[in-house]
Amino acid sequence: MTTNEKLSIFQIDVLQEISNIGAGNAATALSKLLNKRVNMKVPRAGIMPFNKIFNLVGSEEDVVSCVNFNIKGDIDSCILFLLTEESSFSLIDLMLGKRVGATKELDDFGKSVLQEIGNILCGSFLTALSEVTKLTFTPSVPAFAFDMLGAVLSGAFLESGYFEDQALIIETQFFQEEIKINGHFFLVPEPECLNVIFRSLGLDLDGGM
């Protein structure tokens, strides 16, 4: 039985609500950074087998940017924020006040911009998660990669030491005027991480209160 099959509808709703709170915090932080209103929604949140993550973002050969952190505290895990190549360039243009489509390649300054944005968004999400669960999450210094999806995900998960069969997936979408930027959060926990989260909320993986 997969973790998805063990989760009740109520528990999935709880994860969705936690994700919405985290996304809201991140949208507020990005709005302040851009000095423009940014909306964010969470099309889906839940548990997904690792081998299906690739299909969620794209093909293994698609180029993506990735900001990833190791998380210590009450729960040890890694968290990743991924953007497609097109969305990465669009976000850089928005940050620098350029015409969207102006950025065609990623230079060192563009990398710094994306790393800082990822740092702010992941920090905002973790703050929301901590406030809801009353658990402590301490992120490492962020690492950045810009490569093919297969290489980025495999490298990040293996390097962090949290290569597990299941991951908590939070898919986010950012909207700024007519521009849509698609991003994905991945929280990859050590075993029993979800049990710790649910117990902090008075739940468990068997669906009990």
VMD Tcl script that draws the C-alpha trace (Angstrom):
set ca {
  {0.00 0.00 0.00}
  {1.36 3.44 -0.92}
  {1.40 6.42 1.37}
  {-1.28 8.00 -0.82}
  {-3.56 5.03 -0.15}
  {-2.98 5.36 3.59}
  {-3.95 9.02 3.68}
  {-7.59 9.83 4.36}
  {-9.42 12.53 2.40}
  {-9.34 14.67 5.54}
  {-5.56 14.31 5.88}
  {-5.06 15.25 2.22}
  {-7.27 18.30 2.84}
  {-5.06 19.20 5.81}
  {-1.94 19.03 3.61}
  {-3.72 21.16 0.99}
  {-4.63 23.78 3.58}
  {-1.10 23.89 5.01}
  {0.19 24.28 1.45}
  {-2.24 27.12 0.76}
  {-1.05 28.96 3.88}
  {2.57 28.51 2.85}
  {1.81 29.62 -0.71}
  {0.04 32.71 0.60}
  {3.06 33.65 2.69}
  {5.35 33.15 -0.29}
  {3.10 35.24 -2.58}
  {3.16 38.09 -0.06}
  {6.95 37.94 0.16}
  {7.31 37.93 -3.64}
  {4.86 40.84 -3.98}
  {6.97 42.92 -1.59}
  {10.12 41.94 -3.47}
  {8.69 42.94 -6.86}
  {6.65 45.85 -5.47}
  {3.80 44.42 -7.55}
  {0.81 42.30 -6.64}
  {1.52 38.61 -7.15}
  {-1.16 35.96 -6.79}
  {-0.39 32.35 -6.07}
  {-2.51 29.23 -6.03}
  {-1.88 25.58 -5.24}
  {-3.40 23.39 -7.97}
  {-2.45 20.25 -6.09}
  {-0.77 19.06 -2.94}
  {-0.29 15.55 -1.69}
  {1.99 12.53 -1.68}
  {3.55 11.22 -4.86}
  {5.92 8.34 -5.64}
  {9.34 9.62 -6.63}
  {9.22 8.09 -10.12}
  {6.14 10.19 -10.95}
  {7.69 13.50 -9.98}
  {9.46 13.78 -13.31}
  {6.14 13.63 -15.17}
  {4.73 16.40 -12.98}
  {7.43 18.88 -13.96}
  {8.24 17.67 -17.47}
  {10.57 15.25 -19.20}
  {13.94 14.27 -17.78}
  {15.67 16.23 -20.56}
  {13.86 19.52 -19.86}
  {16.14 22.25 -18.48}
  {15.10 23.62 -15.08}
  {16.49 25.80 -12.32}
  {16.46 24.41 -8.80}
  {17.06 25.96 -5.40}
  {17.38 23.31 -2.70}
  {17.94 23.23 1.04}
  {18.62 20.61 3.67}
  {16.22 21.05 6.58}
  {17.08 20.23 10.17}
  {15.02 20.50 13.34}
  {12.01 18.47 14.46}
  {11.90 16.98 10.97}
  {14.95 16.29 8.81}
  {14.22 16.64 5.10}
  {15.17 18.50 1.98}
  {13.06 21.07 0.19}
  {13.43 22.03 -3.45}
  {11.95 24.83 -5.53}
  {11.98 24.20 -9.28}
  {11.20 26.48 -12.21}
  {11.15 25.61 -15.90}
  {13.73 27.34 -18.06}
  {11.08 29.67 -19.52}
  {9.66 30.52 -16.09}
  {13.16 31.13 -14.73}
  {13.87 33.71 -17.43}
  {10.44 35.35 -16.99}
  {10.97 35.69 -13.24}
  {14.38 37.30 -13.79}
  {12.79 39.78 -16.20}
  {10.10 40.64 -13.65}
  {12.68 41.11 -10.89}
  {14.87 43.37 -13.04}
  {11.99 45.35 -14.57}
  {12.75 44.08 -18.06}
  {10.38 43.21 -20.88}
  {9.36 39.59 -20.38}
  {11.28 37.58 -22.96}
  {14.37 39.77 -22.75}
  {16.41 37.19 -20.82}
  {17.61 34.43 -23.15}
  {20.31 32.78 -21.10}
  {21.31 32.45 -17.47}
  {24.35 34.41 -16.31}
  {25.83 34.63 -12.81}
  {23.64 37.60 -11.89}
  {20.52 35.75 -13.03}
  {21.54 32.77 -10.92}
  {21.87 35.04 -7.88}
  {18.40 36.48 -8.54}
  {16.79 33.04 -8.75}
  {18.67 31.76 -5.71}
  {17.51 34.74 -3.64}
  {13.91 34.32 -4.81}
  {14.00 30.62 -3.98}
  {15.49 31.44 -0.59}
  {12.68 33.89 0.19}
  {9.86 31.65 -1.07}
  {11.11 28.52 0.69}
  {11.70 30.49 3.89}
  {8.15 31.87 3.73}
  {6.71 28.41 3.18}
  {8.69 26.90 6.05}
  {7.63 29.73 8.35}
  {3.98 28.98 7.58}
  {4.52 25.25 8.08}
  {6.20 25.93 11.42}
  {3.38 28.21 12.59}
  {0.73 25.63 11.75}
  {2.50 22.54 13.11}
  {4.48 24.21 15.95}
  {7.51 22.29 14.68}
  {10.99 23.72 14.13}
  {12.54 23.81 10.64}
  {16.05 25.18 10.11}
  {17.17 25.44 6.45}
  {20.75 25.20 5.26}
  {22.42 27.68 2.92}
  {20.62 27.24 -0.44}
  {22.28 25.40 -3.30}
  {21.48 26.20 -6.93}
  {21.47 24.09 -10.10}
  {20.51 24.80 -13.71}
  {20.49 21.59 -15.71}
  {18.27 18.86 -17.12}
  {15.44 17.83 -14.80}
  {16.63 14.24 -14.38}
  {20.12 15.30 -13.35}
  {18.87 18.07 -11.04}
  {16.37 15.95 -9.11}
  {18.55 12.86 -8.82}
  {21.58 14.89 -7.79}
  {19.72 16.97 -5.22}
  {17.95 14.02 -3.60}
  {21.00 11.76 -3.52}
  {23.32 14.52 -2.29}
  {20.94 15.45 0.51}
  {20.70 11.84 1.66}
  {16.88 11.89 1.59}
  {16.24 9.74 -1.45}
  {12.89 8.25 -0.44}
  {10.09 6.50 -2.32}
  {7.55 9.21 -1.53}
  {7.62 13.00 -1.53}
  {5.19 15.64 -0.36}
  {4.40 17.64 -3.51}
  {3.19 21.21 -3.48}
  {2.59 22.52 -7.00}
  {2.38 26.30 -7.13}
  {1.45 28.80 -9.79}
  {2.39 32.48 -9.67}
  {0.41 35.14 -11.51}
  {1.60 38.68 -12.16}
  {-0.67 40.56 -14.58}
  {-0.74 38.58 -17.83}
  {2.31 36.51 -16.98}
  {2.09 33.02 -15.53}
  {5.11 31.47 -13.87}
  {4.92 27.82 -12.93}
  {6.94 26.54 -10.01}
  {7.06 23.35 -7.97}
  {7.92 22.81 -4.34}
  {9.15 19.37 -3.30}
  {9.43 18.40 0.35}
  {11.29 15.11 0.66}
  {11.17 13.87 4.25}
  {13.03 11.28 6.19}
  {10.89 8.25 7.06}
  {8.07 8.96 9.54}
  {8.14 12.68 8.72}
  {4.45 12.71 7.79}
  {3.60 10.92 11.03}
  {5.37 13.68 12.95}
  {3.48 16.39 11.02}
  {0.11 14.70 11.50}
  {0.74 14.00 15.18}
  {1.56 17.68 15.68}
  {-1.93 18.38 14.31}
  {-3.60 15.70 16.44}
  {-3.78 13.21 13.57}
  {-1.93 10.09 12.47}
  {-1.50 8.15 9.24}
  {-4.23 5.73 10.27}
  {-6.71 8.57 10.08}
  {-7.33 8.89 13.80}
  {-7.68 12.08 15.80}
}
mol new
graphics top color blue
foreach p $ca { graphics top sphere $p radius 0.5 }
foreach p [lrange $ca 0 end-1] q [lrange $ca 1 end] { graphics top cylinder $p $q radius 0.2 }
display resetview
